[in-house]
Amino acid sequence: SPYACAKAYAYWMTVDYRDGHGMFATNGVLFNHESPRRGATFVTRKVTRAVAAILAGRQDKLYLGNLDPSRDWGYAPEYVEAIWLLLQQDKAGDYVIGTGETHTVREFVEGAFSYAGLDWQAYVGIDPRYIRPTEVEMLKADPSKARTDIGWEARIKFHELIPIMVDADMAAAGLEPVGK
């Protein structure tokens, strides 16, 4: 995709400026970092906003594309901590930031609806318009270098992330969050 090409270009330009020009230039390859501030068109927010809208009676159905791709989803504020730690190092390098675990879009949907007390199958439909022709089936980080070199490790994992996002969207919709 053009997005992937741009990321690869940025990565190698950072390496070039670090190695060729002696600049302190660090690559942070951040896997999916989610929070209630994530844009509404990203699948995680699309799901959590739909849960809140369904509970509020403002939406009947959520339409998605392929539910099978898996992603390494982490909590954005922790990724900001990782970025800060990367910039505190004496020597620049290349680091992967992620949880090291993957979950499917279906698992995210199931988790969000279940957390709110809803059966996802009653509200979610598949629309071919949302199926990406060049979808990557699995993205999984190997954050071991970040753990070893900078002492960073994701603390909030997938099953803790979903309630944070659903509760925030419920509150934004004027509903009482589940609050577990």
C-alpha positions in Angstrom: 0.0 0.0 0.0 1.1 3.6 -0.4 1.0 3.9 3.4 3.4 0.9 3.8 5.7 2.3 1.2 5.8 5.7 2.9 6.6 4.0 6.3 9.4 1.9 4.7 10.9 5.1 3.1 10.7 7.0 6.4 12.4 4.1 8.2 15.3 4.0 5.8 15.7 7.8 5.6 16.0 7.7 9.4 18.7 5.0 9.2 20.5 7.1 6.4 20.5 10.3 8.5 21.7 8.5 11.6 24.4 6.4 9.9 25.4 8.9 7.1 25.1 12.2 8.9 25.7 11.3 12.6 22.3 12.5 13.7 20.5 11.2 16.7 17.7 9.6 14.7 15.7 6.7 16.2 13.1 4.6 14.5 10.1 3.6 16.5 8.0 1.1 14.6 4.7 1.4 16.5 2.2 -1.3 16.0 -1.5 -0.4 16.3 -1.8 1.9 19.2 -5.4 2.5 20.3 -7.2 4.8 22.6 -10.5 6.7 22.9 -8.7 9.5 20.9 -8.2 7.2 17.9 -10.0 8.5 14.7 -13.6 7.4 14.2 -12.8 5.6 10.9 -10.3 3.2 12.4 -11.9 -0.2 13.1 -11.5 -0.2 16.8 -13.2 3.2 17.2 -15.8 2.3 14.6 -16.7 -0.7 16.8 -16.7 1.0 20.2 -18.6 4.0 18.9 -21.2 1.6 17.4 -21.6 -0.2 20.7 -22.3 3.1 22.4 -24.6 4.3 19.6 -26.6 1.0 19.7 -27.0 1.2 23.5 -28.1 4.8 23.1 -30.7 3.8 20.4 -29.0 5.9 17.7 -27.8 3.0 15.6 -29.2 -0.4 14.7 -26.4 -2.1 12.9 -22.6 -2.0 12.4 -21.2 -2.9 9.0 -17.6 -4.1 8.7 -15.4 -5.9 6.2 -13.2 -8.9 6.8 -13.2 -10.0 10.5 -10.3 -12.4 10.2 -7.2 -10.2 10.1 -5.3 -10.1 13.3 -3.4 -7.2 14.7 -1.1 -6.4 17.6 -3.3 -3.8 19.4 -1.8 -1.8 22.3 -2.7 1.2 24.4 -1.6 4.5 22.9 -0.5 6.3 26.2 1.9 3.5 26.8 3.4 3.9 23.3 3.9 7.6 24.1 5.9 6.4 27.1 8.0 4.2 24.8 8.7 7.1 22.5 9.8 9.2 25.4 12.1 6.4 26.6 13.6 6.0 23.1 14.5 9.7 23.0 16.2 9.4 26.4 18.8 6.9 25.2 22.5 7.8 24.7 22.5 6.0 21.4 19.9 6.1 18.7 18.6 2.8 17.2 15.6 1.0 15.7 12.9 -0.3 17.9 9.6 -2.1 17.5 6.8 -1.1 19.9 3.9 -3.5 20.4 2.4 -6.0 22.7 3.7 -9.1 21.0 0.3 -10.7 20.8 -2.4 -10.7 18.1 -6.1 -10.8 18.1 -8.6 -10.8 15.2 -11.0 -8.0 14.3 -13.7 -10.6 15.2 -12.2 -10.9 18.7 -12.3 -7.2 19.1 -15.9 -7.0 18.0 -16.9 -9.9 20.3 -15.1 -8.4 23.2 -16.5 -4.9 22.8 -20.1 -6.1 22.4 -19.9 -8.7 25.1 -18.4 -6.1 27.6 -21.5 -3.9 27.0 -23.9 -6.9 27.4 -24.7 -7.3 23.7 -24.6 -10.2 21.3 -22.4 -9.0 18.5 -24.0 -11.3 15.9 -27.3 -9.5 16.3 -25.8 -6.2 15.4 -22.8 -6.7 13.1 -23.1 -7.3 9.3 -20.5 -7.7 6.6 -20.4 -5.3 3.8 -18.1 -6.1 0.8 -17.4 -2.4 0.4 -15.3 -2.5 3.5 -13.1 -5.5 2.4 -9.6 -4.3 1.5 -8.2 -6.0 -1.5 -4.7 -5.9 -0.2 -5.4 -6.6 3.5 -2.5 -8.0 5.5 -3.8 -11.0 7.4 -1.5 -10.7 10.5 0.6 -8.0 12.0 2.5 -9.0 15.2 5.3 -7.0 16.9 8.4 -8.4 18.4 9.1 -5.8 21.2 11.9 -7.8 22.8 14.6 -5.2 21.9 12.5 -2.4 23.5 12.1 -4.6 26.6 15.8 -5.3 26.8 17.3 -2.0 25.8 14.9 0.6 27.2 12.9 -1.4 29.8 9.6 -0.9 28.0 6.8 -3.5 28.0 3.1 -3.1 27.3 1.1 -3.3 30.5 -2.4 -2.9 29.1 -3.1 -5.7 26.8 -6.0 -6.5 24.5 -8.6 -7.5 27.1 -7.9 -4.4 29.2 -7.9 -2.1 26.2 -11.4 -2.9 25.1 -13.2 -1.8 28.3 -11.2 1.5 28.3 -12.4 2.3 24.8 -16.0 1.1 25.2 -16.4 3.0 28.5 -15.0 6.2 26.9 -17.4 6.0 24.0 -20.3 5.2 26.3 -19.6 8.3 28.3 -19.2 10.4 25.2 -22.7 9.1 24.1 -24.1 10.3 27.4 -24.4 6.7 28.8 -23.2 5.3 32.1 -20.1 3.4 31.4 -19.9 -0.3 32.4 -16.8 0.6 34.4 -15.3 -2.8 35.2 
